[in-house]
């Protein structure tokens, strides 16, 4: 009975978190449609969340491209299909690796940063002060971060796709003797616009989830500095799971649309 009660309480907690997040999303869209948009705050969040994430996005793209190129080249070489490495890496980067891995790595950084920043404001009663002054915390804190997340993820994904493909081409040239022009030409000939867009179209959803979940855990932070740490950890875990779940759903949806005549 204790185990059953524990599981029931966990389910209720998850449903409560989903309900609170959904309500915050509704308030954010309502504030976006009915109040003045704060461009300065939006541009500041684009810099904090996007520009300062280029380093980690670049490192992830480069080393993932290198590893994928080595693995595919080594495996295909045994079957005499080494010339197909560029095609496979290009499709993998466009459809899955660039959008999903970038969202996972960068999303963990962004989600943790948002949760820690807003959580610190919550435990020091700065959010209550915003309410006391007659302002809406959702409009001032959530809306700029939500829109910045939607905007920056496609840009980071394009950046990761280019770097990942170039690093794969370079390592294939150095380790397996595949010319860089041939690698890039075969990759670009194989990756159609639909393939690239099917991966890129997922990124605004990833950015939206990352920003909203980070804001939710920051706004609901309680318990001082310990609560800030707990919210930050929870945001990283939940953001990663949400990105993976959304990726599986969106991939199935977009690939079904591509197969539809």
Secondary structure, DSSP 8 states (H G I E B T S, - for coil): -HHHHHHHHHHHHHHHHHHHHHHHHHHHHHHHHHS---HHHHHHHHHHHTGGGHHHHHHHHHHHHHHHHHHHHHHHHTTT-GGGHHHHHHHHIIIIIIIIIHHHHHHHHHHHHHHHHHHHHHHTTHHHHHHHTT--HIIIIIHHHHHHHHHHHHHHHHHHHHHHHHHHHHHHHHHH---HHHHHHHHHHH--HHHHHHHHHHHHHHHHHHHHHHHHHHHT--SHHHHHHHHHHHHHHHHHHHHHHHHHHHHHHHHHHHH--
